[in-house]
Amino acid sequence: MSAITETLYHQFHQELEHFILSKVKDKAIAKDVLQDVFIKIHLHLHTIKDSSKLKAWIFQLTRNTIVDYYRKHKSMDDVADLQSDIIESNLPSEQGLESCITPFIAQLPLKYQEALTLTDINGLSQTQLAAQLNISYAAAKSRVQRARQKLKTIFTDCCHIHTDSYGNVLSYEKVGCKNECG
């Protein structure tokens, strides 16, 4: 373990362990997830370009690691519930962007609103979306991708979004937002 990772461990491990334990409800599993978090921190710390965003990045990485744990060990319903719970958690990271999604989706044409709501919010697969809308899988996939691209354009017109090298949102700054968010 590098000296930087060790310093981060001493600084954050208790807070992260409490957060993880509140989500997985098993101390042994929480310790395993925490270990995975610090392995990821150690391996990807070099990707942080703005050290003022470090804590937000660590908590986003922790949330993603918890979701990964549930994906491997639980049903998809549990994963969807956990993702909602994690998003709603009062974490010491940049908050508010999640609460903006609905007003932004509402700005999209109806067919794109429907595609994003059913897949990205309600958790339908693109195959299930195709069946529900009675369209081909290719059409459903294309519609979801177009909707995501249009949503991204709306977001980037409103906010300057800071991401890590994996595309995970670390923070944002409103620059021209008409929506009342965060």
N, C-alpha and C positions, 0 to 999 in steps of 0.2 A: 504494500500500500504506500502510495506517495505521501509526502508530508502534507500536501494540500488536501488530499482526500482524508487523511487522518484528522486534520484540523476541522474539516467540514463534518466529519463523523462526530467529533466531540461537541461541535456547535449545534448540530441538528438531530442527533440520533434519538434523544428522548422525545422531542416534539414529534418527530416522524413516527416513532414507535407508538405513541399514544394515538396519533391519527390513524395509523394502519390498524391498530387494535380495535378502534371504534368501528371499523369497516369489516374486519374479518372475524372478530369475536373469539379468537383462539390465540393465546400467547405464543405458542410454538410456531404457528403459521405466520403470525405477525413478525416474529424474529426472522423467519425465512424470507418473507417479502422484503423486510428491511435490508437484509443481506443482499438481495437482488438489486434493490435500489442503489446501494452503495457500490456495487459492482458496475452498474450502469453509470453512476456518477464518475467513478474512476476512469471508465473507458471513454466517456464522452465529454468530460469536463473541458477539454481543449476546444469544443465547439462553441463555448460561450464567448460572445464577442463583447458583451456589455456586462461587467461584473455587478452593476447595480440591479440587474435582473436575476441574479443568482438564486435568491430564495424562491422567486416565482418559478424558475426553471426546475429547481429541486422538487417543489411541490407538484408541478405538472408531471414530472417524471414519476413521482410517487403515485399519483392518481392513475397514471397509465399502467404502472406495474401492478397495482391492485386489480385493475380491470383485467389485465393479462392473466393474473392468478385465477380470477373467476371464470374467464373464458376457458381455461384449462380444466377447471375442477367443478364447475357448476353449470346449470342449465342457462340457456340464453335469456329466459325471463329474469333470472337472478342477476345476470349481467346488465340488462336494461335497467332494472331497479337500482342496482349499484351505481351505474353511470348517472342516473338522475340524482341519487343521494349524494354522490361526490360533487356534482356540479352545484348542488344547493348548499353544500357544506360551507361554513364560514371559515375560509382558510386565509392565512396571512399572505395571500398572493393577489395578483391583479384580478379583480372581480368586476362583473358587470357586462362583459362581452356576451356571455351566454344569455342574459336577459334581453339582449338586442335582437336575437335571432328571429323571433316571431314578427316584429314589425318589418324587418328586412324581407322576410319571406313573403309578407303581405304585399310588398311592392312588385313581386314577380307576377307574370301572367298566370292565370288560374291553373293551366295544365302543369306548370312548373311548381307552383305552390303545392299542388296535390302530390306530385312526384316526391318532392323533398319531405313533405309532412309524413307521407306514408312510409318512406324508406328511412330517412335519417332521424326522424323524430319518433315515429311509431315502431320502427325496427323491422319493417317488412324487407324481405330480400327483393332484389330486382326481378327475380323469377316470379315471386308472389305478386309483385306490383303488376307485371305483365298479365298474369292471370286475372287479377282483380279488375284491371282496366280493359281487358280483352284486346290487348295489343301484343305484338311479338316481343320476345325477350330483347332482341336487338333494339327495337323502338323504345322499350322501357329503359334499357341501359343508356341509350342516347339521350333520352329525356332527362334522366337523373344527372348525367354529366353536363348537359347544357344548363340545367337548373343550378347546379353547383357553380358553374362558371359565371352565370349571371349574378348569383348571390355574392360570389367573390368580388365581382366588379362593383356591386353596390357597397360592400364592406370597404373596399379599398378607396372608393370615392369619399367615404365618410371618415374613415379612420386610417391612421398609419399603424399597421400591425407589425409587431416584432415577433419573429418566429425563431425557433432553433433550426438546426440543420435538417431535422426530420419534418419540418412544417408545423410543429406544435406551437400554438400561440403562447407566447411568454407575457406579452403586455400589448397595450394599444394606447394611442393618443387620438382623441377626436379632433378632426381638422375641418370638417364641413358637414357634420351630421345634422340631419333634420329630425332624427328620432330622439326621443327622450330616453337615453339609456345610460347605465352605469355612471 
